[in-house]
């Protein structure tokens, strides 16, 4: 289980598992509950790289990031940790 503390968004934390290269059990803590549950269900079973490519760079209102972008950052960090 990976835990990532978000920066600059309403969600405070994201947890998830990576099995092989596949994302499982994504959970956002705080933030837009329905939207984040929807994102979590949609990406369940996708590969890490596919999710990063789809979500990286998405912005929320006038912020330089968003909850989906923070998930992409979390996945990139998890991959770095696994290969360190």
C-alpha positions in Angstrom: 0.0 0.0 0.0 1.4 3.4 -1.0 0.4 6.6 0.7 0.8 10.0 -0.8 0.1 13.3 0.9 -1.2 15.7 -1.7 -0.1 19.3 -2.2 -2.3 22.2 -3.3 -5.7 20.4 -3.6 -8.7 19.7 -1.5 -7.9 16.0 -1.1 -5.4 15.5 1.7 -4.1 12.0 1.0 -4.2 9.2 -1.6 -3.6 5.5 -0.9 -3.3 2.8 -3.5 -1.7 -0.6 -4.4 0.3 -1.5 -7.4 0.3 -5.1 -8.4 2.9 -5.7 -11.1 2.2 -2.6 -13.1 -1.6 -2.5 -12.4 -3.3 0.0 -10.1 -5.7 -1.3 -7.4 -7.6 0.0 -4.4 -7.2 3.8 -5.0 -8.7 5.9 -2.2 -8.8 9.7 -1.9 -9.2 11.2 1.6 -11.3 14.4 1.5 -12.0 16.4 -1.7 -14.9 16.0 -4.1 -16.2 12.7 -2.8 -18.3 11.5 -5.8 -15.8 12.7 -8.5 -12.9 11.1 -6.7 -14.7 7.8 -6.2 -15.6 7.8 -9.9 -11.9 8.4 -10.9 -10.9 5.6 -8.5 -13.3 3.1 -10.1 -12.4 4.2 -13.7 -8.7 3.6 -13.2 -9.0 0.3 -11.3 -7.1 -2.3 -13.2 -5.3 0.2 -15.5 -1.6 0.3 -15.9 0.5 2.9 -14.0 1.8 4.4 -17.2 -1.7 4.7 -18.8 -3.0 6.5 -15.8 0.0 8.9 -15.6 -0.4 9.7 -19.3 -4.1 10.4 -18.9 -4.1 12.4 -15.7 -0.7 14.3 -15.6 -1.1 18.0 -16.0 -4.8 18.3 -15.4 -5.6 21.5 -13.5 -8.4 22.5 -11.2 -9.7 26.0 -11.5 -6.8 28.5 -11.1 -4.5 25.9 -9.4 -1.4 24.4 -11.1 -2.5 21.0 -10.1 -5.7 18.9 -9.4 -6.6 15.7 -7.6 -6.1 13.6 -10.8 -2.7 15.3 -11.4 -1.7 14.6 -7.7 -2.6 10.9 -8.3 -0.2 11.0 -11.3 2.5 12.5 -9.1 1.8 9.8 -6.5 2.2 7.1 -9.1 5.4 8.5 -10.3 6.8 8.7 -6.8 5.7 5.1 -6.1 7.5 3.9 -9.2 10.7 5.7 -8.1 10.4 4.1 -4.7 10.0 0.6 -6.2 13.1 1.0 -8.3 15.3 2.7 -5.7 
